[in-house]
């Protein structure tokens, strides 16, 4: 009888795993850390620096903003912050709209 195992996703990735998952050289990941475009998780555990599993997604977004909009790396944190605020405002608008629909019935 075969055993079923659930998929387990790592809760952290090392620099090489982030680079491999992002399709970039590890030096690019180090440079993005220096530019504060990405941040390692706190602490200096052996085998680190360690990153969130969402870091490759963030690197892809940084690369896309740089390539498609010709943004320099200094402007990208501001754009990412503004995009996050827009997302939060859109979620809030949906919540308000749903509340208004339920109270007007």
Order of alpha helices (4+ residues) and beta strands (2+ residues): beta-alpha-alpha-beta-alpha-alpha
